[in-house]
Amino acid sequence: MTPDAEALAKAAGGTGRAPLAADAPEMDLFTGLTRLGDNTLILGHRVSEWCGHSPVLEEDIALANMALDLIGQTQFWLGLAGEVEGQGRDADALAFRRDAWDFHNLLLVERPNGDFGQTLMRQFLFDAWHAPMLKALEGSSDARIAEIAVKAGKEVAYHIERSADLVIRLGDGTEESHARMQKALDRLWGFTGEMFIGDAVDARLAEAGIMPAPESLRAAWDETVNHVLAEATLTRPDGTFAHQGGKQGRHSEHMGHMLAPMQWLQRAYPDAKW
Amino acid sequence: MSVALEQVWDWLGEVPDPEIPVISLTDLGIIRDVAYAGTTLVITVTPTYSGCPATSVINLDIEKKLRDNGIEDLRLERQLSPPWTTDWIKPEARDALKAYGIAPPIDGTAADGVLAGRIARLGGENRSVECPRCGSNETEKISQFGSTPCKASYRCKDCLEPFDYFKCI
């Protein structure tokens, strides 16, 4: 970087450090961390959309608290991603100033809330992946990742306890609640496969012992899902087709509609302080 | 001249938790270290829950308390590991919680094995939480989440009162 370019970058709020090269190991780490942080951010925001709209007060409180946990975890993951990137972007900058194609979350978490049953089913399918993912990350060769995973894992233990519990109660509930839960499961099923499909970035991160290979989480997920669906008297769909692309920044039409209200304030008034 | 660390701990012991004012920050076990780095007083704090909205208020309260006592050169650091656990809540604080109407955490939950244990208990073994009002063990869980992320909602089947339970983490 020439001194002039450095000065310009600094003036623009950057650190003056050259951007990461596409093939730098830090770039893989940055991508991996945004995948984790974008999952928790987007799901956290989706869940927060229920605030004030839940069927009963207890559920409203529970959903808001889970959204808080997820958004808190996002601050750790995206905070670390910004540190690794070294361009002066913090968690807020990454959350509020990127466009849809720079987000790396799973398509599952950007699915609209639908009814209460669909929200819970989405949560359960995600939690059943999130818990073993964090467990594996506790053994990461990167100590910064391991310590966030231990912290988040303790919170997610309560998420899965709750979402599994409610999937069972509603699935094995009334005719109406059963039908809604089965419909939610059928609709969301095609978005679960993406959790277990790795790409070149995943392979390099797994090779370095930083993050687990996505395929390695399948057995634990299957076990939890099969157990809970059986208890819930719900039928596991046969389909194996998997919608994918979210992890690489190719999102569904819902993403932009979600980001617009989430980001508008920071974009209209950059660096606004509370 | 620098203030003795014992004095700093005493001051921090006077700062109430913003959401549960009957217990202090030191009772809660979130102050991990107080030390000098050169002339700078460094307070190391660990968050209770990742998204707890009280975290930033707690940091402000710590800073205000120390500045009010004449400490100008100070810094707060965040420490994630080992993660905070309800095991670190002091025994006397548990009594204070109960007197305030919040059932204190009941089982020891060290960092390891919690997740495996919880997943194994899917569907929910109902551990017995004592009602802080009437002392009955005939209570039931309403929701894993209560008025703050650190609490669950319970109901007493004897006195019929709902109450918060400071859940184990």
Interface residues (C-beta under 8 A of the other chain):
Chain A: G44 E58 E59 I61 A62 N65 M66 A67 L68 D69 L70 I71 G72 Q73 Q75 F76 A131 L134 K135 A143 A146 E147 I148 V150 K151 A152 G153 K154 E155 V156 A157 Y158 I160 E161 R162 A164 D165 I168 T224 H227 V228 E231
Chain B: P47 Y49 S50 G51 C52 P53 L80 S81 P82 P83 T85 A111 V114 L115 A116 R118 I119 R121 L122 G123 G124 I142 S143 Q144 F145 G146 S147 T148 P149 S153 K167 I169
